Amino acid sequence: MAAPVTLAGVTELADWLGEPIVAGSADERRAQLCLRIASALVRKEAGQTWADDLGNVIDPVPDDAVMVTLYCASRVYDNRNAQTMGAIDDSREGWKVDEAGAYLTESEKRMLSQFKASSWRGLGVVATTREDSVPASNGWVPTPTPGVEFPWY
């Protein structure tokens, strides 16, 4: 299978970031790679590819998946080194980074959970009884060694 197309485009990422990404530049290639890793994470979490065997998008990609892809890709594009603090002269600022590299936050995972085919939701029943699988015995558990038994508890 060929590499699937990204779930969002470079122009959408540029709009999300609020800064231009020049076509044919190193920034465009970096943005494309960021979108590829973000798309892979979204596909893995959602359990869907939204692509055929050739990598072409077959269904319209849901807006939730596109937005999560853009947000994840923007984190990698803006802060690929996972810096938590910045300073210029006497001015310092800090921010929270959950982990280094590309990742999905818990809220993003919740957004994608609706696309999973087999997610458990709602109330369920768990049986607390079992059928006797061992024939009734005289209080001793048989073992493979002849003459060696231990009490049935």
N, C-alpha and C positions, 0 to 999 in steps of 0.2 A: 504494500500500500504506500502510495506517495504521501509526503508530508501534507497534512490537511492545511487548508487556508486558515488564517487567523480569524477569530470571531469578531474582531474590530479592525479598523484600518488606521493607518498612520495619520491621516487627516483628522479622524475622530480623536485620536490621542492628542494631537496638537491642539484641537479645540478644547479638550478636557483640561490640558495643562495651561492653556491661555498664552501659548507662545508658538511662533512658527517653527516648523521642522522643514528645512529646505530639501527639496527633492534631489536625490543623487548624492547627498552629503553623508558624512560618517554618522551624523545624528539620525538620519533617516534609517540607515542600516541598523543602528543601535535600537531605535524605536521598533523596528520590525522584529528584532530578536526579543525585545521585551514583550511584545505582543504575542510572539510564539510561545514563550514560556508561560505567560499568563493564560493564554488559550488552552495550553496543555493542562494546567492546573484546574481550570474551570471544567474542561471536558472530563477529567478524572473525577472531580468531586461530584459533578452532575450525573456521571454514568452515561452520558450521551456524547456523540461526536458531532452531530448535525452535519455530517459529511458522508459522501459515498466512498467507494473503494479507491477512486482516483484522487480523493482529497477535496472534491468540490462540494460546496455547501448545497444540501438538498432541501432542507426545510428552512423557512425563515427563522433565523436565530432569535430566540426570545430576548426582549429588551433587558430583562434581569441579567441574563448571561453576558450580554454585551457590556452592560454597565460594570459588572464585577470584573470583567476582563480589562476594561479601561482603568479601573481604579487600581487593580493589582499591577498592571503594566506601568502606570504612572509612579507607583511607589518605587519600582525598580529603576525606572528611567531617571527620576529625580534624585534618588538616594541609593545608588547601587552599592555603596560601601557600608550601608546601614549605620551612618553616623548618628549619634545621639546628641551631639553638642556642636555648636558653631560659635566662632568669635571673630570679631573685627575690632581691632584696637581695644577699647575698654568695654565694648558692647558684647555681651554673651547671651546666647539663647540655647535652650535644650528642648528636646522633643522625644516622645516615646516611639521606639521601634520594637515591634514584637519579636522579630528575629531577622537575621541577615538573609539576603537573597529574596526570592519571590515566595510569597505565602498568601494564604487567604485568611482573613479574620473570621472569627466565629459568626459575626452577623452576615458576612458574605456566604459562608457555608450554609447558614439557615436560608438565605435567599435561593441557593441552588438546590436545597434539599427537596423542593417540590418537583424537580425533574428526575429524581431517582425512581427507578421502577419498583424497587422492593424495599421501601422504607416502612418501618413499623410505626404506626400512629394509632392513637386512641387507646381505648381500654381493651384488655385481653384477659383470658382466663388461663391459669396455669393449674393443671391437675395436681392434686396433692396425694392421690392414692395410686396404688400400683397393683397390678395383677401378680399373683404368686407365680414366680418363675421357677421356684425350687419346690420340688414335691415335699409334701409334709414329711417331717422326719421325727425321730425320737428325741430330738434335742441335741443331736451331734451333727457337725458339718463334715461330710465325707471329704477326703483328700485323695490325691492320686497314689499316695503311699499306703499300701495295705496295712490295716491295723492302727493307723495313726488318724485320730479324729480330734477335733476340738469343739468345745461347747458352742451351741447356737445361741447368740445373744439377741 
